[in-house]
Amino acid sequence: MKNLKSILGAMLLMATISIVSCKENEAEAKPATEVDQGDEYTSAYVCPMHCKDSGSDKEGTCDSCGMTLIKNEEHTANGHTHE
């Protein structure tokens, strides 16, 4: 009976630690609505450094850092992709 109480106590302690540690991580996570929504993520051509407002519909260079814009493989226009 003493072993059973020890085992149950250890399991309860582990469950409590797991629950408490998971709650702390929730507050640190960014909401999905704040991530990857600016022109630097959604345009046809984007800066590899994702400089703010650096996206373009044409090839060129980033106005902020001067890097060559790269094709955004995830870009869609009017619900379809361009190749």
Secondary structure, DSSP 8 states (H G I E B T S, - for coil): -HHHHHHHHHHHHHHHHHHHHHHHHHHHS--GGGSS-SHHHHSSEE-TT--TT--BSSS-B-TTT--B-EE-TT--BTTB---
